[in-house]
Amino acid sequence: GAANLADRARRALEDPRLTGEPRVDEDLNAFGVDAGAGGQFDMGRAIVQPQLHYSGVHRAVYTYAARLLAPTWERPLWVPINVANEHGVGAGTSGAKTYG
């Protein structure tokens, strides 16, 4: 039943043929040759950082998390709350605010 389905889903997510694998494109020059070939240092060539490409599962998890959290992006983390002091006067007049 459910345990069998969960096991099959786990095995599918571990299969690189389905999910893909992360890879790093090496720092290649304009001719597609590795920059370090021959052990020579080329002073006239700009240094290009290797490009990291994530797997399909990694991108899917990030997309899912972004969609899950999207409603909270524009909401403030703290909002001021006016609290009445012992004399029944609002906190706005005494200058004491709490945040919740």
Salt bridges, closest charged atoms under 4 A:
ASP7 OD1 - ARG10 NH2 2.62
ASP7 OD2 - ARG11 NH2 3.07
GLU14 OE1 - ARG10 NH1 3.12
ASP15 OD2 - ARG17 NH2 2.95
ASP25 OD1 - ARG23 NE 3.54
ASP25 OD2 - HIS53 NE2 2.82
ASP27 OD1 - ARG45 NH2 2.97
GLU86 OE2 - HIS87 NE2 3.66
